[in-house]
Amino acid sequence: MEAHTESSPASSAVEILRAWPDAALCHGFIGRTGGVSTGAFASMNLSYWVGDDERAVDANWERLRREAPDLKLVARLNQVHGDVIHAATRDTATLRPAGDGLVTAEPGVILGIYTADCVPALMVDSKRKIAGAFHGGWRGVIADIAGAGVRAMVKLGARASDIHAAMGPSIGLCCFEVDAELGDRFAREIAGARSHTRAGRPGKAFIDLRAVVRDQLERAGLAAANIASVGPCTRCASDRFFSRRAAGGMTTGLQMSYVGFDA
């Protein structure tokens, strides 16, 4: 499925990329522009847990909610680079459990995940109003968090054949250079991953994380036409999106991606 992308045009504005035109669906991949945070967190950091000034994060959230007023009840996680998926409800949305994926069948509950190079993936079964979101770092991808997310949605009543997924801005094949040993591990442990790696400098390899996740979503039952990629490589576009690689591995702000159905 071709992505239906929209974004705020001005660099001083909050940038939100969207994949689908469904008016009943609250979703987006938020960029780093339009906030008040400074330094490594400049400027639309939405995480309270990376060392940013809490007042700045509060102000960023206020600005974001003017752009996206449906972001009232946002369920979030203590992300740990694994494959654990939690079901979020109105009663549990404020708990922030350890894990890397969220699903919900309750309209009005918005699922939020944070990234700064990892793959943010949003999933929806619009027929049954079930949503899912997961954070795909390399450890989670090896553990097949994509498949775990689809299975968690199906457990809530979704049908894999009706799920649409969108992968947001994340580090691309062009910039995700890792030790050759990790590239070999991807090839050994993930079906088809070898075709999404290429040799880098001596002892190094490049991996296309979004392509690997796409394959995993297809193996979990999604139609290829129902999987979209939205936005650029975060390292290449580090002026628009937070990127740990672009920051030389130093702490940065985090962008949030979110999805849910209107109440």
Residue pairs with C-beta under 8 A, 6 or more apart in sequence:
1 164
1 225
1 226
1 227
1 228
2 228
3 19
3 166
3 228
3 229
3 230
4 18
4 19
4 20
4 21
5 17
5 18
5 19
5 230
5 231
6 16
6 17
6 18
7 15
7 16
7 17
7 18
7 31
8 14
8 15
8 16
8 33
8 34
8 67
11 33
12 33
12 34
13 33
13 34
14 30
14 31
14 33
14 34
14 35
14 44
14 63
14 64
14 67
15 30
15 31
15 32
15 33
15 34
15 44
15 240
16 28
16 29
16 30
16 31
16 67
16 68
17 28
17 29
17 31
17 168
17 169
17 230
17 231
18 27
18 28
18 29
18 230
19 27
19 29
19 122
19 166
19 228
19 230
20 27
20 124
20 164
20 166
22 124
22 126
24 126
24 261
24 262
25 124
25 126
25 259
25 260
25 261
25 262
26 68
26 70
26 71
26 110
26 258
26 259
26 260
26 261
26 262
27 122
27 124
27 166
27 258
27 259
27 260
28 68
28 257
28 258
29 120
29 122
29 166
29 168
29 169
29 230
29 231
29 255
29 257
30 44
30 46
30 64
30 255
30 256
30 257
30 258
31 44
31 169
31 240
31 241
31 255
32 42
32 43
32 44
32 45
32 239
32 240
32 241
32 242
32 253
32 255
33 43
33 44
33 240
34 43
34 44
34 63
34 67
35 42
35 43
35 44
35 45
35 46
35 56
35 59
35 60
35 63
36 43
36 56
36 59
36 60
36 63
37 43
37 44
37 45
37 52
37 53
37 56
37 57
37 60
37 253
38 56
40 247
40 250
40 251
40 252
40 253
41 50
41 51
41 52
41 53
41 56
41 252
41 253
42 253
43 60
43 253
44 60
44 63
44 64
44 253
44 255
45 52
45 56
45 57
45 60
45 242
45 252
45 253
45 254
46 57
46 60
46 61
46 64
46 114
46 253
46 254
46 255
46 256
47 57
47 114
47 253
47 254
47 256
48 54
48 57
49 78
50 251
50 252
50 253
50 254
51 251
52 253
64 71
65 71
65 72
68 258
70 110
70 260
70 262
71 110
71 258
72 108
72 110
73 90
73 93
73 108
73 109
73 110
74 93
74 110
74 111
74 112
74 258
75 88
75 92
75 93
75 94
75 102
75 104
75 109
75 110
75 111
75 112
76 96
76 112
76 113
76 114
77 86
77 96
77 97
77 98
77 99
77 100
77 101
77 102
77 113
77 135
78 96
78 97
78 98
78 99
79 99
79 100
79 113
79 114
79 135
80 98
80 99
80 100
81 100
81 135
81 137
81 139
81 140
82 99
82 100
82 139
82 140
82 143
82 145
83 100
83 101
83 140
83 143
83 144
83 145
83 148
84 98
84 99
84 100
84 101
84 148
85 99
85 100
85 101
85 102
85 103
85 132
85 134
85 145
85 148
85 149
85 151
85 152
86 92
86 97
86 99
86 101
86 102
86 103
87 102
87 103
87 104
87 105
87 152
87 155
87 156
88 102
88 103
88 104
88 106
88 109
88 111
89 104
89 106
89 109
90 106
90 108
90 109
93 109
100 113
100 134
100 135
100 136
100 137
100 140
100 145
101 113
101 132
101 133
101 134
101 135
101 145
101 148
101 149
101 152
102 111
102 112
102 113
102 132
102 133
102 134
103 111
103 130
103 131
103 132
103 133
103 149
103 152
103 153
103 155
103 156
104 111
104 130
104 131
104 132
104 156
104 260
105 128
105 129
105 130
105 156
105 157
107 129
107 260
107 261
107 262
107 263
108 260
108 261
108 262
108 263
109 260
110 258
110 259
110 260
111 122
111 131
111 132
111 133
111 258
111 259
111 260
112 133
112 256
112 257
112 258
113 120
113 133
113 134
113 135
113 256
113 257
113 258
114 135
114 254
114 255
114 256
114 257
115 135
115 168
115 169
115 170
115 234
115 242
115 254
115 255
115 257
116 234
116 241
116 242
116 243
116 244
116 252
116 253
116 254
116 255
117 170
117 171
117 176
117 234
117 235
117 242
117 243
117 244
117 245
118 135
118 136
118 137
118 138
118 140
118 170
118 171
118 209
119 135
119 136
119 137
119 141
119 167
119 168
119 170
119 209
119 210
119 213
120 133
120 134
120 135
120 136
120 167
120 168
120 169
120 170
120 255
120 257
121 133
121 134
121 136
121 146
121 149
121 165
121 166
121 167
121 168
121 213
121 217
122 131
122 132
122 133
122 165
122 166
122 168
122 257
122 258
122 259
123 131
123 132
123 133
123 134
123 149
123 150
123 153
123 163
123 164
123 165
123 166
123 259
124 130
124 131
124 132
124 163
124 164
124 259
124 261
125 131
125 153
125 158
125 159
125 162
125 163
125 164
126 162
126 164
127 159
127 162
128 157
128 158
128 159
128 162
129 261
130 153
130 156
130 157
130 158
131 153
131 259
131 260
131 261
132 149
132 150
132 152
132 153
132 158
132 163
132 259
133 149
133 257
133 258
133 259
134 140
134 145
134 146
134 148
134 149
135 145
136 145
136 146
136 167
136 170
136 209
136 213
138 178
138 182
138 186
138 207
138 209
141 186
141 190
141 209
141 212
141 213
141 216
142 185
142 186
142 189
142 190
144 190
144 216
146 213
146 216
146 217
146 220
147 216
147 217
147 219
147 220
150 160
150 163
150 217
150 220
150 221
150 222
151 220
153 160
153 163
154 160
160 220
160 221
160 222
161 221
161 222
161 223
163 221
163 222
163 226
164 222
164 226
164 227
164 228
165 217
165 222
165 226
165 227
165 228
166 227
166 228
166 229
166 230
167 210
167 213
167 214
167 227
167 228
167 229
167 230
168 230
168 231
168 257
169 230
169 231
169 232
169 233
169 234
169 237
169 240
169 241
169 255
170 209
170 210
170 231
170 233
170 234
171 209
171 233
171 234
171 235
171 243
171 245
172 208
172 210
172 232
172 233
172 234
172 235
172 236
173 196
173 198
173 206
173 207
173 208
173 211
174 206
174 233
174 235
174 236
175 233
175 235
175 236
175 245
176 206
176 207
176 208
176 209
176 245
177 200
177 201
177 204
177 205
177 206
178 204
178 205
178 206
178 207
179 203
179 204
179 205
180 199
180 200
180 203
180 204
180 205
182 205
182 207
183 197
183 204
183 205
183 206
183 207
184 205
186 193
186 194
186 196
186 197
186 207
186 212
187 193
187 194
187 197
190 212
190 215
190 216
191 215
191 219
192 212
192 215
193 207
193 212
193 215
196 207
196 208
196 211
196 212
196 215
197 205
197 206
197 207
197 208
198 205
198 206
199 205
199 206
200 206
210 229
214 224
214 227
214 229
217 227
218 224
218 227
231 237
231 241
232 240
232 241
234 241
234 242
234 243
234 245
234 246
235 243
235 245
235 246
238 246
238 247
241 255
242 252
242 253
242 254
242 255
243 252
244 250
244 251
244 252
